[in-house]
Amino acid sequence: MKNPNDGFLRGRIRSLKFALRGMWLLMTTEDSIKAQLCIAIFATILGFYFDISNVEWMIQFLAIGLVLVAEAANTAIEEIADFIHPEYHKKIGLIKDIAAGAPSFAAFISLIVAGFIYIPRINLLF
Ligand SMILES: Nc1ncnc2c1ncn2[C@@H]1O[C@H](COP(=O)(O)OP(=O)(O)OP(=O)(O)O)[C@@H](O)[C@H]1O
């Protein structure tokens, strides 16, 4: 929450602290984020192994970022849904299913990106 006594810079630094805390919470408590981070580390190792180009690194990191952002948004929506209606409700189920669609889209697109980058290189190995 905004503190009215904070100036611009102090307010930005306070927000950054909360945002970093959010990232830390996601990385340490959310299994889906942990799994995506493991995949991101694996993709980074693959990138070094196959010596991908600068543009490919940029696209790969954008794809990783897209998945992490979508997972984080999905987690936030799930938390809100559980908070406002912890009991079973058809609408909550629908909201959660739709929210889960976001990381699924991102993961699907990232798989296509990975295919473009690595399939030609893996083919060269055989
Ligand atoms: N309160 C609820 N009412 C109705 N359906 C629910 C409810 N909670 C969960 N569901 C259904 O169960 C599915 C999984 O919900 P859950 O909150 O366990 O998400 P998850 O994706 O399994 O969690 P995580 O991201 O932590 O792995 C939802 O997509 C929804 O279809």
The ligand as an SDF file (V2000), in Angstrom:
LIG
                    3D

 31 33  0  0  0  0  0  0  0  0999 V2000
  -12.8080  -23.7370   -5.3670 N   0  0  0  0  0  0  0  0  0  0  0  0
  -12.8830  -24.4440   -6.5170 C   0  0  0  0  0  0  0  0  0  0  0  0
  -14.0800  -24.6090   -7.0930 N   0  0  0  0  0  0  0  0  0  0  0  0
  -14.1860  -25.3170   -8.2380 C   0  0  0  0  0  0  0  0  0  0  0  0
  -13.1580  -25.8860   -8.8960 N   0  0  0  0  0  0  0  0  0  0  0  0
  -11.9410  -25.7460   -8.3690 C   0  0  0  0  0  0  0  0  0  0  0  0
  -11.7380  -25.0240   -7.1460 C   0  0  0  0  0  0  0  0  0  0  0  0
  -10.4310  -25.0490   -6.8550 N   0  0  0  0  0  0  0  0  0  0  0  0
   -9.8540  -25.7240   -7.8400 C   0  0  0  0  0  0  0  0  0  0  0  0
  -10.7350  -26.1400   -8.7540 N   0  0  0  0  0  0  0  0  0  0  0  0
  -10.4440  -26.9180   -9.9920 C   0  0  0  0  0  0  0  0  0  0  0  0
   -9.2340  -27.6210   -9.7990 O   0  0  0  0  0  0  0  0  0  0  0  0
   -8.2510  -27.1730  -10.7520 C   0  0  0  0  0  0  0  0  0  0  0  0
   -6.8990  -27.1110  -10.0650 C   0  0  0  0  0  0  0  0  0  0  0  0
   -6.9450  -26.1200   -9.0740 O   0  0  0  0  0  0  0  0  0  0  0  0
   -5.7050  -25.7680   -8.1670 P   0  0  0  0  0  0  0  0  0  0  0  0
   -6.0280  -24.5610   -7.3630 O   0  0  0  0  0  0  0  0  0  0  0  0
   -5.2850  -26.9960   -7.4320 O   0  0  0  0  0  0  0  0  0  0  0  0
   -4.6560  -25.3820   -9.2930 O   0  0  0  0  0  0  0  0  0  0  0  0
   -3.3470  -26.1220   -9.7710 P   0  0  0  0  0  0  0  0  0  0  0  0
   -3.0850  -25.6140  -11.1480 O   0  0  0  0  0  0  0  0  0  0  0  0
   -3.4600  -27.5920   -9.5790 O   0  0  0  0  0  0  0  0  0  0  0  0
   -2.3710  -25.5160   -8.7020 O   0  0  0  0  0  0  0  0  0  0  0  0
   -0.8240  -25.2460   -8.8370 P   0  0  0  0  0  0  0  0  0  0  0  0
   -0.6890  -24.1330   -9.8140 O   0  0  0  0  0  0  0  0  0  0  0  0
   -0.4590  -24.8650   -7.4320 O   0  0  0  0  0  0  0  0  0  0  0  0
   -0.2310  -26.5480   -9.2850 O   0  0  0  0  0  0  0  0  0  0  0  0
   -8.7360  -25.7990  -11.2410 C   0  0  0  0  0  0  0  0  0  0  0  0
   -8.2390  -25.4880  -12.5130 O   0  0  0  0  0  0  0  0  0  0  0  0
  -10.2490  -26.0090  -11.2040 C   0  0  0  0  0  0  0  0  0  0  0  0
  -10.6920  -26.7040  -12.3770 O   0  0  0  0  0  0  0  0  0  0  0  0
  1  2  1  0
  2  3  1  0
  2  7  2  0
  3  4  2  0
  4  5  1  0
  5  6  2  0
  6  7  1  0
  6 10  1  0
  7  8  1  0
  8  9  2  0
  9 10  1  0
 10 11  1  0
 11 12  1  0
 11 30  1  0
 12 13  1  0
 13 14  1  0
 13 28  1  0
 14 15  1  0
 15 16  1  0
 16 17  2  0
 16 18  1  0
 16 19  1  0
 19 20  1  0
 20 21  2  0
 20 22  1  0
 20 23  1  0
 23 24  1  0
 24 25  2  0
 24 26  1  0
 24 27  1  0
 28 29  1  0
 28 30  1  0
 30 31  1  0
M  END
$$$$
